[in-house]
Amino acid sequence: MIKFTKEETEILTRKVQLYFNDELDQKIGQFPAQFLLEFFTEEIGPYYYNRGLLDAQTVLEARIEGVTEAIYELEKPTELSR
């Protein structure tokens, strides 16, 4: 499960409250906002987390490919490579 620090939880809870107020014109208390945050963290958070891992893997693979190409460019010709 994704864990947030106390400070992060406070910030995210406040963002949920502001969203409800600004976008839905509804007031939501701290505890309901925190429960909603916990729901999204547990149920939806893993999808975002996994997508982030996939994106990181894609970037890393592209970088490794670039390094591999750079290494091949450094190779010196030998009798075996002719």
Secondary structure, DSSP 8 states (H G I E B T S, - for coil): -----HHHHHHHHHHHHHHHHHHH-----HHHHHHHHHHHHHHTHHHHHHHHHHHHHHHHHHHHHHHHHHHHHH----GGG-
